Every structure is written in structure tokens, then in C-alpha cells.
Amino acid sequence: MPSRLRVAIVGLGFGERVLVPAFQADPRCDVVGLCASRYERARDAAARLQIARAYRTWEEAVGDPSVDAIVVATPPLLHADVALAALRNRRHVFCEKPLAATAQAAALMRDAAEEAGIANMVDFEFPEIPGWARGRI
């Protein structure tokens, strides 16, 4: 693996407003590609944010051998499809919450991640929940 993790973000909206700046701020990461529901949106965002590639489909992003990790920021109904394909392609996965639309899909994702033996995680950010706030102290 290269010295910096090459990240592609699938799904804009939250992906563009929050995830792109977060990954760009981490000196260990390079955001190398974006994918949106419409190619034109991904292309325009990539140009505006100085990101090298815009993908026409999430399958293209997941299959890109120059990508190390896929960030899944799509509607939850697509999370399992994108994450499972990423794991099959040996890409690390960072998935927005909720992990999946169903418990069955979440279990498939968990099993695929365990089998792949590569990094995977779910983003959870509710600092206003008292239990979460106590856990951070």
C-alpha cells in the first residue's frame, strides 16, 4: 500500500460537505475520486475540490485499482451493494450510518469484512447523546 491512503467517496451531499474536507485534512489520506448519482455532479464537484477523478458509477470507483479505500455515503439502501463490492475488490470500507437498510444486509457486510480481513468501519457522530458524551470523557 502507498504511504498515503487513496480514498474514493461514493455519494455526495454529506460526502462533499463533510467527508471530503475531513479526509483531505488528514495528512495520511488523498481523496482521489468522487462518485455521485449523476456523473455531471461528480465531475463538477471533483473540479471544484481539485480531486483527480470523477466516476460515472460506483462500480467504476470500487473497481479502480488506484483506490485503496471506499467511503460509502449513499442512501442506506445502496450501502450493502457498494460495501460488498468494495470488500470483494480488497478495498477498505468506511460506511456512513446506518450501516445497512436491513439486519440481513448488515450481517452480510459484517461477514464479508471479516472474511476480507481488511479495515472497515461505520461512521457514528451523535455527540448530543448523553451516553456517547460520557464515553468520550
matplotlib code that plots the C-alpha trace (Angstrom):
import matplotlib.pyplot as plt

x = [0.0, 1.2, 2.3, -0.9, -4.3, -6.1, -9.8, -12.8, -16.0, -19.2, -22.1, -22.1, -24.1, -22.8, -19.8, -19.0, -19.7, -18.3, -16.3, -14.2, -12.9, -12.3, -10.3, -8.4, -7.5, -5.8, -2.2, -2.4, -5.1, -5.6, -9.1, -8.6, -12.1, -15.8, -18.9, -22.5, -25.9, -25.2, -21.8, -22.1, -22.4, -19.4, -17.4, -18.2, -17.5, -14.2, -13.1, -14.2, -12.5, -9.3, -9.9, -8.4, -11.2, -15.0, -16.6, -19.7, -20.8, -20.0, -18.9, -16.2, -15.0, -14.9, -13.1, -10.4, -7.1, -5.6, -8.1, -7.3, -10.5, -14.1, -16.2, -19.9, -22.1, -25.0, -28.6, -28.7, -30.4, -27.2, -24.7, -24.6, -24.1, -21.3, -19.6, -19.8, -18.3, -15.6, -14.7, -14.6, -12.2, -10.0, -10.8, -11.0, -14.5, -15.7, -19.5, -21.8, -24.6, -26.9, -24.7, -27.5, -31.2, -31.8, -30.2, -29.6, -27.7, -25.7, -24.8, -23.7, -21.4, -20.0, -19.3, -17.6, -15.5, -14.3, -13.6, -11.6, -9.6, -9.2, -10.1, -13.8, -15.8, -19.1, -19.2, -21.2, -21.4, -24.0, -22.2, -25.5, -26.5, -25.6, -24.1, -21.9, -20.8, -19.9, -17.9, -15.7, -14.7]
y = [0.0, 3.5, 5.8, 7.7, 6.0, 6.8, 7.3, 7.5, 8.8, 7.4, 9.7, 13.4, 15.7, 14.8, 13.3, 16.6, 18.9, 16.8, 13.7, 15.3, 18.0, 15.5, 13.1, 16.0, 17.3, 14.0, 14.0, 10.2, 10.4, 11.5, 11.9, 10.7, 10.3, 11.1, 9.4, 10.8, 9.7, 11.9, 11.9, 15.7, 16.4, 14.2, 15.9, 19.4, 18.6, 17.0, 20.0, 22.5, 20.4, 19.7, 15.9, 14.0, 11.7, 11.7, 8.3, 7.6, 4.7, 3.4, 0.2, 2.1, 3.6, 0.3, -1.3, 1.3, -0.3, 3.1, 3.3, 1.8, 2.7, 3.4, 5.8, 4.9, 7.9, 6.9, 6.4, 3.4, 1.1, 1.1, 0.7, -3.1, -3.3, -0.7, -2.1, -5.7, -4.9, -2.9, -5.7, -8.2, -5.9, -5.7, -2.1, -0.8, 0.4, 3.5, 3.4, 6.1, 5.2, 3.4, 0.5, -1.1, -0.9, -4.3, -6.5, -9.2, -6.8, -5.6, -9.3, -9.9, -6.8, -7.9, -11.4, -10.1, -7.6, -10.4, -12.7, -10.0, -9.2, -5.6, -2.3, -1.4, 0.9, 2.7, 6.5, 7.4, 11.0, 11.8, 13.9, 15.1, 11.6, 11.5, 8.0, 8.9, 12.1, 10.2, 7.7, 10.4, 11.8]
z = [0.0, -0.7, 2.1, 1.9, 1.7, -1.6, -0.9, -3.3, -1.9, -3.3, -2.6, -2.4, -0.3, 3.2, 1.3, -0.3, 2.7, 5.5, 4.3, 1.6, 3.9, 6.7, 4.6, 2.9, 6.3, 7.3, 6.1, 5.7, 3.1, -0.5, -1.9, -5.4, -6.7, -6.3, -7.5, -7.3, -8.6, -11.6, -13.3, -14.0, -10.3, -9.5, -12.3, -11.2, -7.5, -8.4, -10.4, -7.7, -4.9, -7.0, -7.0, -9.8, -10.9, -11.2, -11.7, -13.8, -11.5, -8.0, -9.7, -11.6, -8.3, -6.5, -9.4, -9.7, -8.8, -7.8, -4.9, -1.5, 0.4, -0.5, 1.6, 1.3, 1.7, -0.4, 0.7, 3.1, 0.5, -1.5, 1.3, 1.2, -2.6, -2.6, 0.5, -0.5, -4.0, -2.4, 0.0, -2.9, -4.6, -1.5, -0.8, 2.8, 3.6, 5.6, 5.7, 6.9, 9.3, 9.2, 8.1, 6.0, 5.3, 6.9, 9.6, 7.0, 4.7, 7.8, 8.6, 5.1, 5.2, 8.6, 7.3, 4.1, 6.1, 8.5, 5.5, 3.7, 6.8, 5.9, 7.6, 7.8, 9.9, 10.4, 11.0, 14.0, 15.2, 17.8, 20.4, 21.9, 23.1, 26.8, 26.8, 23.8, 25.5, 28.7, 26.7, 25.2, 28.6]

ax = plt.figure().add_subplot(projection="3d")
ax.plot(x, y, z, "-o")
ax.set_aspect("equal")
plt.show()
